[in-house]
Amino acid sequence: MPSTVRTRSPLSMGHFRPELMGRFGVDAAVDPEGHLLSRAAGLDIVGRDFDELSPDFRADVLRQHPRLGLAEEFLACFQARAERKADSSAAHAVQSGLSARMAGNPLDGERV
């Protein structure tokens, strides 16, 4: 394996492991990469901590990276996985109201 290729440690998948999650997602002291991924996914998918970013910054990001149906595609993938694997984190997310949380994501209402 080339030296530039990194293998994924079990901790780097922490955003999928509820035992590593606290109120703000994955503990940064336990899994820094998982913590950042959890924070980013929470913002991108359901708008968690939306207000921590300035309106100008959000507008700039959305201008450069339009959402282009992200919510619909993400939800469809999670629903399909939930149907295949009833005990998965996707199934738990769908059962706990993921679609409603996604529908309320303020990023999808932002105009650029």
C-alpha positions, 0 to 999 in steps of 0.5 A: 500500500502506498504511504499516502493511502490511509486505512480507516480506523474503527474510530474514524467511523465514530459518526455512526457509533452511538456509544461515542456520541454525546450531546454534540455528536462524536467526542473530539478527544476520542475521534477528531475526524469523526467529530468534524464529520458529525458536525458537518453532516449535522449542519448539512443534513438537518441544519444543526448549529446553522446560526454559528455561521454568518449569513454572508459565509453561508451565502458564499458556500451555497453559491459555490456549492449549491445543494441541488437536491441533496436532501431528497437524495440523502433521505432516499438513500437512508430510507432504502437502507432502513428498509434493508437493515431494520436495525441500522443507524439509518433505520433509527434515524428514519424512525425518529423523524429524520424526514421532518428534521431535514424538511426544517433545514434552514439551509434549504430555504437560504437564497443566494 
